[in-house]
Amino acid sequence: MSDSCGSCSSAQGGGCSGGGCAESPEELKLKKTLGRIKHKIVVMSGKGGVGKSTVATNIAVALSQAGKRVGLLDVDVHGPSVPRLLSLEGQQPHIGSEVIEPISWSRNLWVMSLGFMLPSKEDAVIWRGPVKMGLIKQFVQDVAWGDLDYLIVDCPPGTGDEPLSTLQTLGQDAHAVVVTTPQGVAVDDVRRSVSFVRQLGNPLVGIVENMSGFACPDCGAVHNIFNSGGGEELAKEMGTKFLGRIPIDPEVARSGDEGFPLVKVDHDSATAQAMNAVIKHMLDLADALQENKEMPKVDEVNSENGRVRIAIPVVQGQLCMHFGHCEQFAMVDVDSELKSIISTHFETPPPHEPGVIPAWCADQKVNLVIAGGMGAKAQSMFTDRGVRVITGAPSLEPEAVVKQYLDGSLVTGANTCDH
Ligand SMILES: Nc1ncnc2c1ncn2[C@@H]1O[C@H](COP(=O)(O)OP(=O)(O)OP(=O)(O)O)[C@@H](O)[C@H]1O
C-alpha cells in the first residue's frame, strides 16, 4: 500500500487495491448526494444560546422564499430545536430501505432533524463521538435531499465532534457562518470557531452578531442598551466578512416559540431587515460561484513543462487580503496535469512600489497569482507579463487555497481592493 493510502477510509476498511483507492459504496453515495447540492452552509457558534438555530432557520426560510430549493439539517444532537422553530414537532420522516425522506415544510424547503427520531422531546441523547459522527454522515448521505441550491446545517455549539464531522462530511467547499453575541466571552469563543474552520481549510461566509441592541416594540427603533460591535471588530481582526447585526427582539423569541420564523411573518421591521441583510450574503455566494466559472483552469495557465508556479501574498501564514501589504509570497509549485502540489517555499518581496511586485513575480517565474484584493492597475501589469490573476480568494493557508483551486471548489468573493 502506498503511503498516501494509509489514511483513507477504503484502506482502513481493507478495500484498497494498492494501485489507487477504490471508493466504498457509502463514499460513492455521499459524493453523489453532495454533487447535487450547490451550496453547503454550516451555521456554528463558539457558545450555546447565542441564537444559532434561530439564525439558521431564518436563513433557510428566507432562501426558500427567494425561490431557492433549500434543505435544513439540524445536527444538534443534544438540543435539536428546528422542529419546534418550524412547527414540525411530532412529525416522523418516512424511512425506506435505502433512503430517509426529509419532512417538507414548504414547496421548496425540506427539513431533517434528530428531533424527528426521538420518541419524546424529554428524551436525552447520550452518544459517544463515533456514533454522532456516523449519524451526521447518514443524515447527509441517506436523506433524499435531491437537487438543492442550499443545504443549511445547524450545528451544536463549540468546536467538538459534531462541527468537525459536519465539515469533514460536507467537504472543503462547505462554507461556515459563525454566530456570536456582542459580549466578550462569546466573542472569544468565536475566535476559536473561526480558527477551527480555517484549520480544516473551509471557507467562511463571515460572522453574524445576534442580540445586538434592542428593537423596541413600541417605537420600532433599535437601542444599543449593551455593548455592540464585538462581532464586527472580530471580523476585521480575523480578515473575514461581517455579515450584520440582528437586535434582541421579543418578536424573534415569540415567533420562534410559535413555530413561525420571523422572516416568514414580518418583512418590514428593523429586525426582519437586519436578517434579510445577513441572508443577502448567502445569496451572493451564487454570484461568486458564477464569477468562479471565469477563473482560468490550471491547464490554461502558462507553465514550464507542466509545472505552474502560483504566488499567494501572505501575512501571518494566511492569504493576505490586501495584496500590497503582505509580508511574504508563498510560491506553490503544482503539477498542472496531476493537479497536485509539488512544493511550497516562501519569498520576501521588495518594498511595495507601483509596478515593482508584478516585475519581481515575473522574475520569480510566477505563472498565476491568487490574491484577496488587488487594484486594476496591478492586475493589468501582471497580465502584461503573462501572469494570470485571480482575486477575491478567502484568507486561508496558501496550500489550502491552492488545493481548493485545483479541485474546483475555490469560491471567490468581491475583490477587496478594486481601486
Ligand atoms: N435576536 C433575538 N431576539 C430575541 N430572542 C432571540 C434572538 N435570537 C435568539 N433568540 C432566542 O434565544 C433563545 C436561544 O436561541 P437559539 O435556540 O436559536 O440559540 P442556539 O445558539 O441555537 O442555542 P443552543 O446552543 O441551545 O443550540 C431562543 O429562545 C430564541 O428565541
The ligand as a Gaussian input file, in Angstrom:
#p B3LYP/6-31G(d) Opt

LIG

0 1
 N      -32.429000      38.257000      18.100000
 C      -33.125000      37.658000      19.054000
 N      -34.010000      38.348000      19.814000
 C      -34.719000      37.752000      20.809000
 N      -34.594000      36.461000      21.129000
 C      -33.727000      35.720000      20.415000
 C      -32.957000      36.269000      19.351000
 N      -32.178000      35.265000      18.837000
 C      -32.471000      34.154000      19.525000
 N      -33.393000      34.424000      20.481000
 C      -33.957000      33.490000      21.482000
 O      -32.863000      32.986000      22.259000
 C      -33.078000      31.627000      22.584000
 C      -31.882000      30.787000      22.095000
 O      -31.882000      30.816000      20.674000
 P      -31.433000      29.544000      19.815000
 O      -32.088000      28.292000      20.295000
 O      -31.584000      29.930000      18.392000
 O      -29.901000      29.534000      20.224000
 P      -28.765000      28.445000      19.934000
 O      -27.493000      29.198000      19.874000
 O      -29.131000      27.630000      18.752000
 O      -28.863000      27.571000      21.235000
 P      -28.198000      26.131000      21.529000
 O      -26.818000      26.404000      21.949000
 O      -29.071000      25.618000      22.648000
 O      -28.284000      25.304000      20.277000
 C      -34.400000      31.224000      21.948000
 O      -35.405000      31.319000      22.898000
 C      -34.612000      32.271000      20.863000
 O      -35.973000      32.509000      20.573000

